[in-house]
């Protein structure tokens, strides 16, 4: 513990208070991307190959950060070791992707420096919101997101390709989230006098940083394109109405908890996990592409709501803060309300990470197994573990507050779920190898759920995805 404090002091870090550093989390996201490329080489795009090269770099840079943590030394954005990793990334991009030297060198330098910069920013500015491992995973995600966006834009400009609906969805998600990030940064540098100024600024900035760039890239109005997708497809329109009903239930659940001013229990919070399963399963099987788009747009919307909460902007600011207080997780020790964002990211990560989640029928019949990773682990398993463990759990794991009864419920519930979707015909092509992978992934994720103090909404989906992809 004393050595950990030395590392924190030297780097001016303020991690979430927990004995477990979670350094093993550094390798989850890079492994997911690298394995996806190895398992699906035919469907991997140039942008995904670039993301894979970046993921390799992230693995080596993670080793550098972990070494600094063990040695209790200060992490530097630029030094000889970082430059060597940048050079390796440069060579991979140059010879694997056949890019020119200028592009390769700039990409290599940006990959390493951005990752370390984001990592240091998260642990310094978002005080007590992340462990070392959670900050590493988040910084990796930010680096991959940003670099993949710029690479895909460059590819579109150079090749002048006609975008598919999936590619259009990706661009909308990327530009939207970057626009909200730019809006948050500007707000942080300026002072908002009243809520009218806030909303006027939001309208102007989001129009100039999101709508206008999207119009230039897509050559059409992105809002009209999204609504036309819904209105021109009867199945999607029905799904949209169904999803709206699920959202209404979630809002009513939050409002009810606020009204009675009662702190939500762990099992009560799991209603949102169940709702996530109810939302995602039909989307995966009937309109995969639009679910992919909706998940990204919802993430951007969550970021915007978090800005409203932090600044307490009327009329929603206080209501959001009240909701945060009653549903606050024991791991929400910092200023940020990360639990709802982690839930959304956890169930969506497999769809975002897979090289080609949707087939030509806009379904996931041939890729469904890894795409269910988030839903099965945190929507089914974690929910069952929490409910059973809090109700009838008696025997606790060593050095853990979780119970063995909860872990057994976690395992059984996931097995039952897989049997159910197999029985109704949603899970096909089940071989002995697939069964072994399912059993192995369920067992490992259930044990990790019981033993780790890291955010399981991020950890569990990635572990199962790595095994099932």
Order of alpha helices (4+ residues) and beta strands (2+ residues): alpha-alpha-alpha-alpha-alpha-alpha-alpha-alpha-alpha-alpha-alpha-alpha-alpha-alpha-alpha-alpha-alpha-alpha-alpha-alpha-alpha
